[in-house]
Amino acid sequence: MPATGKTLTYQTFVSSFNRDKISRFYFIYGTEEYLKRKAYNMIVNEVIPEEQRDFDLVIFYGDECSIIDVLDAVSTRPFLADEKVVILRKFDSLKTDNQQKIIDFLTQNEIFSIVILIADSFDNRLKIAKQINQLGPVINCRSPYRAEDMLPWLNGEIFAHNKTIDRDAALLFVNRVEMDYMTAASELEKLLLFCINTKRITVSDVQISTGYSKTFSIFDLLNAVGERDIRQTFIIVENLMDNKEAAVFIIAMLLRFFVQLWRINALKAKKISDEEIIAKHLADIYTSYRRNHLQYAKRYPLNLIPTIFSILLEADTELKSMNLEEALLVERLLFRIFALR
């Protein structure tokens, strides 16, 4: 495992974890509480037998602990186990000077424990960050940006349970559960129980086990349309309509989405670079999704956009003037958009 100087994703940490080279220090941060807990439990499970954890596993919380107690625990030897683990959760809730005291102590003194600091955030620009990076591995447990980001975690968990999962089944699973590892883990537990007597997990298994547990958002729909993922688009549309999303809102958001793609394609037609488009012209698109929109724009070139605008206008008019079922109207307009080439 890399010792210092590089931030690891959770999945990289798991795949590179070397049981023979446990670091004396780990810094684990991010918004995903489930992944943070999995990361530090992997370390604890490796070095302290369960029956000895009452003596040699010490957990502090930054919003309620004494710095003196933390430093005392760090500097004392294990009682029964070969190793002692000191975990300080909510490190970022400590005052800045107390954070610095702990890092300075760890940097300047011999440490008799494995120290794990856990925080929600980590700013690499700060002076203290350089010291933390030099002490040992920094592990980023971030939330997934899209459903597919959860595939490495899912495949790892399936493998750990001595099972396999078909690729289509894995894709269906991550697209049906919430983009939250804690919720996904709960759904996976149900799936594993359902498949307790089989080694291979299929699409049918996922369909029966998960049902339609995910509540999709309008942004999930826009991303599916942008990817031209017909199957996923209609799963999301059905889900949105079942959850009483208004067709007029869906049409309005689709119009806004295609205006954004039209603008991107118009700028590219003027030979403006992707980097300049991202930096100067996409202020109304959340930063993390701007590159995605550049890819979506390639799938809907300029010559298609006027026809798409016409389809959306016609659907809006029909919605307001005719007694049509809203779900049918939305599905029909999307079929017409997908049919364009």
Helices and strands as residue ranges (DSSP letters): E 7-9, H 10-16, E 25-29, H 33-47, G 50-52, H 53-56, E 57-61, H 67-75, E 85-89, G 91-93, H 96-108, E 114-119, H 127-135, E 138-140, G 147-150, H 151-160, E 164-165, H 167-176, H 181-194, E 200-201, H 203-210, H 218-226, H 230-242, H 247-269, H 274-280, G 287-289, H 290-299, G 302-304, H 305-321, H 326-339
